[in-house]
């Protein structure tokens, strides 16, 4: 479940993804979630490398000027 608590519609949400053998990330397309609403986003992360039960997602925090190119 993704909650859009902002005042604008965002195109993507960056999340971290980890499993037993990797650490990476994904961009979730959230443009359909309007401000002050929630929605379910389904996105297959590393489906060729991990079983769905092995995937753990985590917050990567807000970008800073130094890390903005990673988001």
HELIX and SHEET records of a PDB file:
HELIX    1   1 UNK A   52  UNK A   54  5                                   3    
HELIX    2   2 UNK A   68  UNK A   70  5                                   3    
SHEET    1   A 2 UNK A   2  UNK A   4  0                                        
SHEET    2   A 2 UNK A  37  UNK A  39 -1                                        
SHEET    1   B 3 UNK A  22  UNK A  29  0                                        
SHEET    2   B 3 UNK A  12  UNK A  19 -1                                        
SHEET    3   B 3 UNK A  56  UNK A  59 -1                                        
END                                                                             
